[in-house]
Amino acid sequence: QVQLVESGGGLVQAGGSLRLSCAASGRTFSGYTMGWFRQAPGKEREFVAAINWSRDNIYYADSMKGRFTISRDNAKNTVYLQMNSLEPEDTAVYYCAAAGVGPLRVAVRARDYNYWGQGTQVTVSS
């Protein structure tokens, strides 16, 4: 079992930045691909970004490319999402998740992820 706890959400003005963190505990973090998803009110959960264990395979949703950066510190069992140039459309609950798809792959489908955090709210005002 892997427990995931997100932090770093909050209220920010359009054009601003936030850095989300996700700390993993419990079963070893080793080898898991980590991803970020988000869900806005009335919308389905959508993929944001994913990073594999060795950090050499990273994938972003098209709308996040150039604005968001995913990273991870395996020694700290923590994954990050740096979000810049935030827009009101980025307002959502952001979730981190862990996928046991092997150390080389990334996963973009929510159903590929085995463990989920409770989410952190990000609100971007115009």
C-alpha positions in Angstrom: 0.0 0.0 0.0 1.2 3.5 -0.9 -0.2 6.6 0.8 0.0 9.8 -1.2 -0.5 13.3 0.3 -0.6 16.4 -1.8 0.1 19.9 -0.7 0.8 23.3 -2.1 -2.6 24.2 -3.6 -4.3 27.5 -3.0 -5.6 30.7 -4.5 -3.5 32.5 -7.1 -4.2 35.2 -9.6 -4.0 34.5 -13.4 -0.5 34.5 -14.6 0.8 33.4 -11.2 2.6 30.2 -10.2 2.1 27.4 -7.7 4.2 24.3 -6.8 2.4 21.2 -5.8 4.1 18.5 -3.8 3.0 14.9 -3.3 4.7 12.9 -0.5 4.6 9.1 -0.7 4.8 6.8 2.3 4.0 3.2 3.1 5.1 0.6 0.6 8.3 1.4 -1.2 8.0 4.2 -3.7 10.6 2.5 -5.8 9.8 1.8 -9.4 6.4 3.6 -9.5 5.5 5.9 -12.2 4.0 9.1 -10.8 1.3 11.2 -12.4 -0.8 14.3 -11.8 -4.4 14.5 -12.7 -7.0 17.2 -12.2 -10.7 17.5 -12.0 -12.7 20.7 -12.4 -16.4 21.0 -11.2 -18.7 19.2 -13.5 -15.9 17.7 -15.6 -14.1 14.4 -15.8 -10.8 13.8 -14.3 -8.1 14.6 -16.8 -4.4 13.7 -17.2 -1.9 16.5 -16.5 1.6 15.0 -16.5 3.5 11.8 -15.6 7.1 10.9 -14.9 8.7 7.5 -14.7 11.0 6.2 -11.9 14.3 7.0 -13.6 13.0 10.5 -14.7 13.9 10.0 -18.3 10.4 9.5 -19.6 8.1 12.5 -19.0 4.8 13.2 -20.7 2.5 16.2 -20.5 -1.0 16.8 -21.7 -0.9 19.3 -24.6 -2.5 22.1 -22.8 0.1 22.0 -20.0 3.2 21.8 -22.2 5.5 24.8 -21.6 3.6 25.9 -18.5 3.8 22.9 -16.1 6.9 20.9 -15.1 6.8 17.5 -13.3 9.7 16.3 -11.3 10.5 13.9 -8.6 13.0 13.3 -5.8 13.2 9.6 -5.2 15.3 10.0 -2.1 12.5 12.1 -0.6 9.7 10.0 -2.0 8.2 13.1 -3.4 6.9 14.2 -6.8 6.3 17.9 -7.7 4.3 19.8 -10.2 5.5 23.3 -10.9 2.7 25.3 -12.5 3.4 28.7 -14.2 1.3 31.1 -16.2 -1.8 29.8 -14.5 -5.1 30.5 -16.1 -8.6 30.5 -14.6 -9.2 27.3 -16.7 -6.6 25.6 -14.5 -8.9 25.8 -11.5 -9.5 22.2 -10.3 -8.7 19.7 -7.6 -5.2 18.3 -8.4 -4.5 14.7 -7.6 -1.2 12.8 -7.6 -1.2 9.1 -8.3 1.2 6.1 -8.5 1.2 3.5 -11.2 2.9 0.2 -11.1 3.6 0.0 -14.8 7.3 -0.6 -14.5 10.2 1.8 -14.1 10.5 2.7 -17.8 7.0 3.6 -18.8 4.7 6.5 -18.1 0.9 6.1 -18.0 -1.7 8.6 -19.1 -4.9 6.7 -18.2 -6.4 7.1 -14.8 -7.2 3.4 -14.7 -3.5 2.5 -14.9 -2.9 4.1 -11.6 -3.1 2.0 -8.4 -2.9 4.6 -5.7 -4.3 8.1 -5.4 -4.0 11.1 -3.1 -6.9 13.0 -1.6 -6.3 16.0 -3.8 -5.4 19.6 -3.3 -7.5 22.6 -4.5 -6.0 25.0 -7.0 -8.1 28.2 -7.7 -7.0 30.7 -10.3 -8.7 34.1 -10.2 -9.1 36.3 -13.3 
